Amino acid sequence: MPRHRRFAALALGATLLGAAVGAEPPAQSPQGDWTTQGGEDVVRIEPCGEALCGHIVGIVRAPGEPIPTDSHRASQCGLLLIDNERPEGRGAWLGHVIDPRNGRVYKAKLWVDDKGDLRLHGFIAIPLFGRTQTWRRFTGHVDSLCQVSGSGL
């Protein structure tokens, strides 16, 4: 084998071996149903166009209790809570979170941690000025009226 081809083959082999050894396992997707930190809501994160969005699909409430409303007095059932989350790299997604109590929009970073929990860090301007919530996968059931049942909370 000519010298330049042998060098090219060795370089390619070293690059592929380095990529395989240093490769990180694929990050877990934030898609799915999640119980919010307070355990009162279930949020479904799913694709919306080229991004991810999250809507409230379940609300824990007593039988006959009305569905809570947002700052515009609209039902929180189906409310867009997480918007325009796009991959940022290293398994994180960056977009926006909406506070249903006052309608304020904050930047939000999402990632799934080593335990399989969703971490949502909402912040203003820079991540230093924010806070992080931990959400757990929801395994129960929600009906068409946002009523939650099952042991998924």
SETORDREN-997025 format. One record per residue (C-alpha): residue number from 1; residue in one letter; y, z, x. Coordinates in nm, 4 decimals, always signed. Each point is the difference from the previous one (the first is absolute). Last residue first. Layout:
<atoms>
{NUM, "A", {Y, Z, X}}
...
</atoms>
This chain:
<atoms>
{153, "L", {+1.0461, +4.0399, -4.8254}}
{152, "G", {-0.2967, -0.2383, -0.0271}}
{151, "S", {-0.2144, +0.2313, -0.2133}}
{150, "G", {+0.0269, -0.1938, -0.3199}}
{149, "S", {+0.2818, -0.0704, -0.2404}}
{148, "V", {+0.3573, -0.1245, +0.0269}}
{147, "Q", {+0.1946, -0.1321, -0.2991}}
{146, "C", {+0.2177, -0.2977, +0.0983}}
{145, "L", {-0.0178, -0.1444, -0.3538}}
{144, "S", {-0.2331, -0.2826, +0.1073}}
{143, "D", {-0.2487, +0.2580, +0.1308}}
{142, "V", {-0.0222, +0.1616, +0.3414}}
{141, "H", {-0.3304, +0.0960, +0.1632}}
{140, "G", {-0.0990, +0.2153, +0.2954}}
{139, "T", {-0.0453, -0.0984, +0.3640}}
{138, "F", {+0.3560, +0.0309, +0.1298}}
{137, "R", {+0.0453, -0.0284, +0.3748}}
{136, "R", {+0.2244, +0.2759, +0.1362}}
{135, "W", {+0.3749, -0.0034, +0.0566}}
{134, "T", {+0.1771, +0.1749, +0.2865}}
{133, "Q", {+0.3780, +0.0145, -0.0136}}
{132, "T", {+0.2383, -0.0520, +0.2906}}
{131, "R", {+0.3646, +0.0883, +0.0218}}
{130, "G", {+0.3186, -0.1711, +0.1043}}
{129, "F", {+0.2869, -0.0090, +0.2441}}
{128, "L", {-0.1844, -0.0774, +0.3261}}
{127, "P", {-0.1304, -0.3211, -0.1573}}
{126, "I", {+0.3425, -0.1665, +0.0260}}
{125, "A", {+0.2332, -0.1274, -0.2757}}
{124, "I", {-0.1180, +0.2316, -0.2777}}
{123, "F", {-0.3640, +0.1011, -0.0053}}
{122, "G", {-0.3288, +0.0046, -0.1867}}
{121, "H", {-0.3199, +0.0529, +0.1993}}
{120, "L", {-0.3127, -0.0691, -0.2050}}
{119, "R", {-0.3317, +0.1003, +0.1568}}
{118, "L", {-0.3122, -0.1171, -0.1781}}
{117, "D", {-0.3117, +0.2036, +0.0679}}
{116, "G", {-0.3090, -0.1513, +0.1629}}
{115, "K", {-0.0487, +0.2922, +0.2403}}
{114, "D", {+0.1186, -0.2085, +0.2979}}
{113, "D", {+0.3276, -0.0803, -0.1765}}
{112, "V", {+0.0791, -0.2848, -0.2397}}
{111, "W", {+0.3523, -0.1308, +0.0510}}
{110, "L", {+0.3162, -0.0426, -0.2016}}
{109, "K", {+0.3652, -0.0133, +0.1126}}
{108, "A", {+0.2710, +0.0286, -0.2612}}
{107, "K", {+0.3690, -0.0817, -0.0141}}
{106, "Y", {+0.1693, +0.1745, -0.2883}}
{105, "V", {+0.1099, -0.1164, -0.3453}}
{104, "R", {+0.1696, +0.2401, -0.2377}}
{103, "G", {-0.0977, -0.0282, -0.3672}}
{102, "N", {+0.0744, +0.3676, -0.0727}}
{101, "R", {-0.3257, +0.1587, -0.1117}}
{100, "P", {-0.2142, -0.3085, +0.0648}}
{99, "D", {+0.0739, +0.0119, +0.3754}}
{98, "I", {-0.0619, -0.3555, +0.1191}}
{97, "V", {-0.1881, -0.0714, +0.3228}}
{96, "H", {+0.0780, -0.2947, +0.2255}}
{95, "G", {-0.1630, -0.2147, +0.2674}}
{94, "L", {-0.1865, +0.0452, +0.3282}}
{93, "W", {-0.3777, -0.0140, +0.0426}}
{92, "A", {-0.1928, +0.1630, +0.2828}}
{91, "G", {-0.3415, -0.0946, +0.1406}}
{90, "R", {+0.1197, -0.0434, +0.3598}}
{89, "G", {+0.2512, -0.2636, -0.1101}}
{88, "E", {+0.2857, -0.0118, -0.2501}}
{87, "P", {-0.1929, -0.1566, -0.2856}}
{86, "R", {+0.2181, -0.0443, -0.3078}}
{85, "E", {+0.0714, +0.2410, -0.2835}}
{84, "N", {+0.2328, -0.1725, -0.2490}}
{83, "D", {+0.0071, +0.2774, -0.2586}}
{82, "I", {-0.1513, +0.3402, -0.0671}}
{81, "L", {+0.0763, +0.1828, -0.3259}}
{80, "L", {-0.0026, -0.2773, -0.2594}}
{79, "L", {-0.0460, +0.1761, -0.3342}}
{78, "G", {-0.3158, -0.0925, -0.1906}}
{77, "C", {+0.0013, +0.3278, -0.1931}}
{76, "Q", {+0.3319, +0.1604, +0.0965}}
{75, "S", {+0.1327, -0.0957, -0.3416}}
{74, "A", {+0.3646, -0.1059, -0.0024}}
{73, "R", {+0.2741, +0.2611, -0.0402}}
{72, "H", {+0.2138, -0.1668, +0.2690}}
{71, "S", {-0.0603, +0.2867, +0.2482}}
{70, "D", {-0.3738, -0.0258, -0.0667}}
{69, "T", {-0.1933, +0.1166, -0.3034}}
{68, "P", {-0.2920, +0.2392, -0.0336}}
{67, "I", {-0.2856, -0.1009, -0.2303}}
{66, "P", {-0.0062, +0.2203, -0.3071}}
{65, "E", {-0.2325, +0.3020, -0.0243}}
{64, "G", {-0.2631, -0.0586, -0.2700}}
{63, "P", {-0.2839, +0.1093, +0.2262}}
{62, "A", {+0.1423, +0.1791, +0.3054}}
{61, "R", {+0.1298, -0.2086, +0.2857}}
{60, "V", {-0.1184, -0.1536, +0.3274}}
{59, "I", {+0.1600, -0.3422, +0.0368}}
{58, "G", {-0.1951, -0.3136, +0.0899}}
{57, "V", {+0.0890, -0.3594, +0.0850}}
{56, "I", {+0.3213, +0.0552, +0.1960}}
{55, "H", {+0.0675, -0.3246, +0.1806}}
{54, "G", {-0.0266, -0.0812, +0.3708}}
{53, "C", {+0.0973, -0.3243, +0.1702}}
{52, "L", {-0.1402, -0.1847, +0.2993}}
{51, "A", {+0.1539, -0.3115, +0.1534}}
{50, "E", {-0.0630, -0.3751, +0.0101}}
{49, "G", {+0.0131, -0.0350, -0.3786}}
{48, "C", {-0.0762, +0.3335, -0.1572}}
{47, "P", {-0.3157, +0.1375, +0.1580}}
{46, "E", {-0.1287, +0.3372, -0.1189}}
{45, "I", {+0.0827, +0.3694, +0.0146}}
{44, "R", {-0.0981, +0.1931, -0.3121}}
{43, "V", {+0.1749, +0.3351, -0.0387}}
{42, "V", {-0.1579, +0.2967, -0.1759}}
{41, "D", {+0.2352, +0.2815, -0.0937}}
{40, "E", {+0.0040, +0.3788, -0.0297}}
{39, "G", {-0.1966, +0.0986, +0.3095}}
{38, "G", {+0.3128, +0.1266, +0.1757}}
{37, "Q", {-0.0763, -0.2158, +0.3027}}
{36, "T", {-0.0563, -0.3132, -0.2058}}
{35, "T", {-0.3522, -0.1029, -0.0963}}
{34, "W", {-0.0745, -0.3475, +0.1326}}
{33, "D", {-0.1597, -0.3117, -0.1488}}
{32, "G", {-0.0643, -0.2981, +0.2273}}
{31, "Q", {+0.1650, -0.1949, +0.2782}}
{30, "P", {+0.1152, +0.2036, +0.3009}}
{29, "S", {-0.2356, -0.2046, +0.2172}}
{28, "Q", {-0.1869, +0.1682, +0.2803}}
{27, "A", {+0.0981, -0.1155, +0.3455}}
{26, "P", {-0.2366, -0.2308, +0.1859}}
{25, "P", {-0.1509, +0.1697, +0.3036}}
{24, "E", {+0.2274, -0.0209, +0.3016}}
{23, "A", {-0.0811, -0.2561, +0.2663}}
{22, "G", {+0.0148, +0.1235, +0.3569}}
{21, "V", {-0.3627, -0.0788, +0.0851}}
{20, "A", {-0.0093, -0.3268, -0.1938}}
{19, "A", {+0.3402, -0.1180, +0.1212}}
{18, "G", {-0.0841, +0.0884, +0.3578}}
{17, "L", {-0.3311, -0.1892, -0.0237}}
{16, "L", {+0.1779, -0.3042, -0.1455}}
{15, "T", {+0.2653, +0.0045, +0.2714}}
{14, "A", {-0.2561, +0.0519, +0.2754}}
{13, "G", {-0.2084, -0.2926, -0.1302}}
{12, "L", {+0.3063, -0.2264, -0.0187}}
{11, "A", {+0.1036, +0.0919, +0.3532}}
{10, "L", {-0.3532, -0.0553, +0.1302}}
{9, "A", {-0.0229, -0.3409, -0.1718}}
{8, "A", {+0.3429, -0.1003, +0.1351}}
{7, "F", {-0.0971, +0.1092, +0.3523}}
{6, "R", {-0.3292, -0.1941, -0.0214}}
{5, "R", {+0.1898, -0.3030, -0.1269}}
{4, "H", {+0.2506, +0.0207, +0.2884}}
{3, "R", {-0.2819, +0.0326, +0.2601}}
{2, "P", {-0.2066, -0.2940, -0.1154}}
{1, "M", {-0.3389, +0.0912, -0.1472}}
</atoms>
